[in-house]
Amino acid sequence: MARLRLFAAAREAAGTGTDTIDGMSVGAVLDAARSRYGTTFGEVLDGSRVWVNGEQAELDHPVKDSDEVAVLPPVSGGC
C-alpha cells in the first residue's frame, strides 16, 4: 500500500494528513481516496497537483508499496 500524504485543503476535506491506500497507479490510489473521503475531497483533488516520492506525476504513473503519493492543492495567500 502506498502512503498518501494530504496537504492544506485536501487534508481538511479528508480529515487526515496521511493514509495508506492500495493501488497500482497514481490514478488508482486517487480513485480509492475519492471513494473514501467523498465529494468535497474529490473537488479539491480536481485542482491539485500530485507528486510521487517528490516528483510530479501523472495518473498513469505506477505506484509501489514503498511510494509516497502527495496531494498538493493550490494555495492562495497574501498580505
Secondary structure, DSSP 8 states (H G I E B T S, - for coil): -EEEEE-HHHHHHHT-SEEEE--SBHHHHHHHHHHHH-HHHHHHHHT-EEEETTEE--TT-B--TT-EEEEE-------
